[in-house]
Amino acid sequence: MSDGESTTPAPRKRPMYGLPGPTTPQPGDPSASPYGSPAPHGSPAPYGSPAPYGSPAAPGSSSGQDAYAAAGPSDSYVPATGPLPPRPGGPDAPRRRRGLGPLLIGLALLLIIAPVATVGGLVWAFGSLVDDASSGPTVIEGGTGEHEMAANEMLILYVPAEDAADAECTAEGSSSGAITEVPTSGSVTFGDGSQYEQRMGVAATADTTVTISCTGTDAPAFLGPYSLFSVAAPMLIGPVIGIVAGLVGLVLTVVGILLLVRSRRS
């Protein structure tokens, strides 16, 4: 053309695929392109330099996508490491032993709670008798005596061991039906060394004056009075709790053993 402009069309820009853009080349500068000088048309590009646009890539050459993949992920991405968690119900999941809880609770009730409740109730019931037993009973001189009793109180009557074979005792209240006689038996050696035989217990249902009369001995004796609730209630409550706890513990133990055996077979 008359204006001196070249009629050759300008080459199209090659896609960079995420690589940094080319810098402005300087004529005659071999380092003008960041990828090196392009290879002649039809010849393979040197390793590390891109092939000319429109020509097939040479074997072993890297394209823009390969360079992006080689650049690696960004620093903010951290891949997860370590073993995979076990799948529910898979072979790696630990088996749950069924029946272990009921078995442990049953053994605790059967071997610990039941004996402690029984023994504790008896100790609590006879705890009030310890001081009197160490000092000895109150002797009724002449074989006959009177004693004031309130409702729900109890006396325990004794006779000397040497007179036990022939001794007979009775108790009467100041009003009809105010007392109740309870037969008892057993040998007792008190803290002072004296030996006695239990003859009976006298329980008052109302406030009364109790008259005690004994034949065949001149020295009957008694312990008390004691509250029926402080003696009889612990004596009943403790063993009852022990029996119930023992039965519940036995049932739980059997159920726990059966469940444990079934879980091991499954």
Secondary structure, DSSP 4 states (H G I P E B T S, - for coil): -TT----SPPPPPPP-TTSPPPPPP-TT-TTSSTT-SPPPTTSPPPTTSPPPTTSPPPTT---HHHHHHHH-S-TT-----SPPPPPTTSTTSPPP-TTHHHHHHHHHIIIIIHHHHHHHHHHHHHTTHHHHHHH-PEE-GGGEEEEEE-TTEEEEEEEEGGGTTT-EEEEE-SSTTSEEEEE---EEE-TTS-EEEEEEEEEESSSEEEEEEEES-S--EEEEEEEHHHHHHHHHHHHHHHHHHHHHHHHHHHHHHHHHHHHHH-
